[in-house]
Amino acid sequence: MPMEPGEIERLIKEALPDAQVALEDLVGDGDHWSATIVSGAFEGKTRVQQHQLVYKALQGRVGGELHALALQTSAPKS
């Protein structure tokens, strides 16, 4: 069963409370998402480290309930 966008956003915001999350269903099936996430937690981290924080927030659901997730992450602009 696909993950609901509200659940994806909730999990991310639980781990990264200041996160601004924008989700897009890429093909309309609820299984393939694009997420743009801006969070202060990403400050000073590499892109890989930023993505690892998001994957950790999603608690192992990527590849299962959440079939595919394209990520764009960044720290807030000053």
Backbone torsions as a table, in degrees:
resi	resn	phi	psi	omega
1	MET	NA	131.6	-179.6
2	PRO	-65.0	155.8	175.7
3	MET	-83.9	141.1	175.2
4	GLU	-76.4	145.2	-179.9
5	PRO	-59.2	-34.7	178.5
6	GLY	-62.8	-35.4	178.4
7	GLU	-70.9	-40.7	177.5
8	ILE	-60.1	-49.2	-179.4
9	GLU	-63.3	-41.5	-179.8
10	ARG	-60.1	-46.8	-179.4
11	LEU	-62.9	-41.5	179.5
12	ILE	-64.8	-44.3	-177.5
13	LYS	-71.8	-25.6	174.3
14	GLU	-65.1	-40.1	-178.9
15	ALA	-83.2	-32.3	-177.5
16	LEU	-128.6	79.2	-170.6
17	PRO	-56.4	-28.3	-178.6
18	ASP	-88.6	1.8	-172.9
19	ALA	-63.0	137.7	167.5
20	GLN	-101.1	120.4	-173.1
21	VAL	-120.4	127.7	173.5
22	ALA	-123.2	122.4	-178.0
23	LEU	-112.6	144.9	175.7
24	GLU	-135.9	127.0	175.3
25	ASP	-79.1	110.2	-169.8
26	LEU	-69.5	-34.9	-176.8
27	VAL	-127.0	4.5	175.6
28	GLY	82.7	13.0	-178.8
29	ASP	-107.0	-1.2	-179.3
30	GLY	74.6	4.4	-179.0
31	ASP	-110.2	-18.4	-174.9
32	HIS	-122.6	107.3	-173.8
33	TRP	-118.3	152.5	167.4
34	SER	-116.7	133.7	179.5
35	ALA	-127.8	130.7	171.6
36	THR	-109.9	121.8	-173.7
37	ILE	-129.4	128.4	176.4
38	VAL	-118.0	125.6	-179.2
39	SER	-152.1	142.8	174.7
40	GLY	-63.1	-22.6	178.8
41	ALA	-64.7	-17.9	-179.3
42	PHE	-85.0	-10.4	-177.8
43	GLU	-56.2	126.0	176.8
44	GLY	78.1	3.0	-179.5
45	LYS	-101.8	150.3	175.0
46	THR	-71.2	165.1	177.9
47	ARG	-57.6	-41.8	179.3
48	VAL	-61.6	-45.1	178.9
49	GLN	-63.0	-38.5	177.4
50	GLN	-61.5	-47.3	-179.2
51	HIS	-64.6	-36.6	177.2
52	GLN	-61.6	-38.1	176.8
53	LEU	-61.9	-40.4	179.5
54	VAL	-68.4	-45.3	179.4
55	TYR	-60.8	-39.9	177.7
56	LYS	-62.8	-41.3	179.4
57	ALA	-61.1	-32.5	-177.8
58	LEU	-84.5	4.8	167.7
59	GLN	50.1	48.5	174.4
60	GLY	77.3	9.4	-177.4
61	ARG	-81.9	-19.5	179.6
62	VAL	-67.5	128.7	-177.2
63	GLY	95.3	-11.9	177.8
64	GLY	-117.1	-102.4	177.7
65	GLU	-58.0	-35.6	179.3
66	LEU	-107.6	94.3	-170.2
67	HIS	-61.4	-47.4	-177.3
68	ALA	-144.0	139.7	179.9
69	LEU	-140.2	115.0	173.7
70	ALA	-91.6	126.0	-175.0
71	LEU	-112.1	139.5	166.5
72	GLN	-128.6	115.5	-176.6
73	THR	-123.5	150.5	176.1
74	SER	-163.4	160.1	171.4
75	ALA	-84.2	156.3	177.9
76	PRO	-60.7	146.2	176.0
77	LYS	-78.4	138.4	-178.9
78	SER	-72.6	NA	NA
